Amino acid sequence: MQSAQRLIDRDNASALITGYNLENGTALHDVTADAGIIAMHANTVAVHNELAKSDPDRYWGTFQYDPPETLYGGGFLKFLKDIEDNGEFSRPNDMIAIITGPGIYSVNIANAIRDEAGEYGYDVSLNETVAIPVSDWGPTLAKLRADPPVVIVVTHFYPQDQALFMNQFMTDPTNSLVYLQYGASLAAFRDIAGDNSVGVTYATVLGTLQDEMGDAFAKAYKERHGDLSSTASG
């Protein structure tokens, strides 16, 4: 990562802290390991954990400050069980449809749901990968409408693509609970989807808690970055 190297060489950085930056993979870790400094990131991908464990002496300063993405899969299935046990959700059938993008983050979450679905009594009725960016969800929606599942999971996390999914889904919705991975937590999703965003289920491991500390952080963040900024993560 040239930007990280510049901060080290030019500014003598002793620690680098980033949000999520999936496109650069693990490149940051080798740059900071060579420099012997701290690197903190929120890429939320298990491969980073595995790299650090593979050579702890080299990657002693590498920290992923959130859980790996694989925990989203089991966590979502447990959530479904909880709301079903509480009487807040009932199944017209046992089918779950899984739609992912090509990125390792999205694929790992989709695979975790696929692999554990049977333990919760679900049958995977659709498991497909879409090419991104997605402007036309018609082919995927046609499959969903032909055999409506009780749960639709979209682990492709780009908020713009998710918003278009909901806008096109709501023209002829199925009786399904819709879960969108992470992107729906961002303001861009709600701005594009509008009323079609209502009722969507989503999750993030980097959300801002709605307590005194979280509210104070959100207020300060928006004062600095504007009302349209998202406090979910950076």
C-alpha positions in Angstrom: 0.0 0.0 0.0 1.7 3.2 -1.2 -0.3 5.4 1.1 0.7 3.5 4.2 4.4 3.5 3.1 4.2 7.3 2.5 2.8 7.8 6.0 5.7 5.7 7.5 8.5 7.2 5.3 7.3 10.8 5.2 5.5 11.3 8.5 7.3 8.7 10.7 3.9 7.1 11.6 4.2 4.7 14.6 0.7 3.3 14.1 -1.8 3.2 11.3 -5.6 2.8 12.0 -8.0 2.2 9.1 -11.7 1.4 8.7 -12.5 -1.4 6.2 -10.4 -1.5 3.0 -11.1 -4.9 1.5 -9.7 -4.2 -1.9 -6.1 -4.1 -0.6 -6.3 -7.5 1.1 -3.5 -8.1 3.6 -1.0 -5.7 1.9 -1.1 -3.3 4.9 0.1 -5.9 7.3 3.4 -6.6 5.4 4.1 -2.8 5.1 3.6 -2.2 8.8 5.4 -5.5 9.8 8.4 -4.5 7.8 8.4 -1.1 9.6 7.8 -2.7 13.0 4.7 -0.6 13.9 1.1 -1.1 14.9 -1.7 -1.6 12.3 -5.4 -1.7 13.2 -8.1 -2.3 10.7 -11.8 -3.4 10.4 -11.7 -5.5 7.3 -13.8 -8.2 9.0 -12.3 -11.0 7.0 -11.0 -14.3 8.6 -8.0 -14.4 6.3 -6.4 -11.6 8.4 -6.8 -13.6 11.6 -5.2 -16.6 9.9 -2.3 -14.5 8.6 -1.5 -13.1 12.1 -1.7 -16.6 13.6 0.6 -18.0 10.9 3.6 -15.8 12.0 2.9 -14.0 15.3 6.5 -12.8 15.6 6.2 -11.0 12.3 2.6 -9.8 12.7 2.7 -9.0 16.4 1.4 -5.4 15.7 -1.5 -6.4 13.4 -5.0 -6.1 15.0 -8.4 -6.6 13.4 -10.6 -4.7 15.8 -13.8 -6.5 15.0 -14.8 -10.2 14.7 -14.3 -12.1 11.4 -17.2 -12.2 8.9 -17.9 -15.9 9.3 -19.7 -15.2 12.6 -22.3 -13.3 10.7 -23.6 -16.5 9.2 -24.3 -18.4 12.4 -25.4 -15.2 14.1 -28.1 -14.6 11.5 -29.4 -18.1 11.8 -29.5 -17.8 15.6 -31.4 -14.5 15.2 -34.0 -16.3 13.0 -34.4 -19.0 15.7 -34.7 -16.4 18.5 -37.5 -14.4 16.7 -39.3 -17.6 15.8 -39.1 -18.8 19.4 -40.4 -15.4 20.6 -43.4 -15.7 18.3 -42.3 -12.7 16.2 -41.6 -14.8 13.0 -43.3 -17.8 11.5 -42.4 -19.8 8.5 -44.8 -20.5 5.6 -42.0 -22.8 4.3 -38.5 -23.9 5.2 -36.7 -22.4 2.2 -33.9 -19.9 2.4 -32.4 -18.2 -0.6 -28.8 -17.0 -0.5 -27.4 -14.4 -2.9 -23.8 -13.2 -2.7 -21.2 -11.1 -4.6 -17.8 -12.4 -5.6 -15.8 -10.9 -2.8 -14.4 -13.2 -0.1 -16.2 -11.3 2.7 -19.6 -11.9 1.0 -18.8 -15.4 0.0 -17.6 -16.5 3.4 -20.8 -15.2 5.0 -23.0 -16.9 2.4 -21.1 -20.2 2.8 -21.5 -20.0 6.6 -25.3 -19.6 6.3 -25.4 -22.4 3.6 -23.4 -24.8 5.7 -25.4 -24.2 8.9 -28.9 -23.7 7.5 -29.8 -27.4 7.9 -29.1 -27.3 11.6 -31.9 -24.8 11.9 -34.3 -26.7 9.7 -33.8 -24.6 6.5 -33.4 -25.9 3.0 -31.3 -23.7 0.6 -33.5 -23.1 -2.4 -31.2 -20.7 -4.2 -27.5 -20.1 -3.9 -26.1 -17.8 -6.5 -23.4 -15.3 -7.1 -24.2 -12.0 -8.9 -21.7 -10.0 -10.9 -21.1 -6.5 -9.4 -22.2 -3.8 -9.6 -25.8 -4.9 -10.0 -28.2 -2.5 -11.7 -30.7 -5.1 -12.9 -31.9 -7.7 -10.3 -34.5 -9.0 -12.7 -33.0 -12.5 -13.3 -32.5 -13.1 -9.6 -35.9 -11.8 -8.6 -37.6 -14.0 -11.3 -36.1 -17.1 -9.5 -37.2 -15.8 -6.1 -40.7 -15.1 -7.3 -41.0 -18.5 -9.1 -40.4 -20.4 -5.8 -40.7 -17.9 -2.9 -38.5 -18.6 0.1 -39.4 -17.6 3.6 -36.0 -15.9 4.0 -33.9 -14.0 1.4 -30.3 -13.3 2.3 -28.2 -10.9 0.3 -24.6 -11.0 1.5 -23.3 -8.7 -1.3 -22.9 -5.6 0.9 -22.7 -2.6 -1.5 -25.5 -0.2 -0.3 -26.3 1.1 -3.7 -26.8 -2.4 -5.1 -28.9 -3.4 -2.1 -31.1 -0.4 -2.5 -31.7 -1.3 -6.1 -32.6 -4.8 -5.0 -35.2 -3.5 -2.6 -36.6 -1.0 -5.1 -37.1 -3.8 -7.7 -38.1 -6.4 -5.2 -40.9 -4.2 -3.8 -42.6 -3.9 -7.2 -43.8 -7.5 -6.6 -42.6 -8.6 -3.2 -42.7 -12.2 -2.0 -43.8 -13.2 1.6 -40.2 -13.3 2.7 -38.0 -11.9 5.5 -35.2 -10.0 3.7 -31.7 -9.8 5.2 -29.1 -7.5 3.7 -25.5 -7.8 4.9 -24.1 -4.6 6.4 -24.8 -2.1 3.6 -28.3 -1.4 4.8 -26.8 0.2 7.9 -25.4 3.0 5.8 -27.3 6.2 4.9 -26.7 5.7 1.2 -29.0 2.6 1.3 -31.9 4.5 2.9 -31.4 7.5 0.6 -31.8 5.4 -2.5 -34.3 2.9 -1.3 -36.5 5.3 0.5 -39.7 3.7 1.8 -38.6 0.4 0.2 -36.0 0.2 2.9 -38.6 -0.2 5.6 -38.7 -3.7 7.2 -35.3 -4.8 6.0 -33.2 -6.8 8.5 -29.5 -6.1 8.6 -26.5 -6.6 10.9 -23.1 -5.0 11.6 -20.5 -5.8 14.2 -19.4 -2.1 14.1 -22.6 -0.4 14.9 -22.9 2.5 17.2 -24.6 1.5 20.5 -27.6 3.5 21.4 -26.4 4.4 24.9 -24.8 7.5 26.5 -21.4 6.8 25.1 -22.7 5.8 21.6 -25.0 8.8 21.4 -22.2 11.2 22.3 -19.9 9.7 19.7 -22.6 9.9 17.0 -23.3 13.5 17.8 -19.6 14.5 17.7 -19.1 12.5 14.5 -22.0 14.1 12.7 -20.9 17.6 13.9 -17.5 17.0 12.3 -18.5 15.1 9.1 -22.1 16.3 8.4 -25.6 15.0 9.0 -25.4 12.7 6.0 -22.4 10.8 7.3 -22.8 7.3 8.8 -21.6 6.4 12.2 -21.7 2.7 11.6 -18.1 2.5 10.6 -15.6 4.0 8.3 
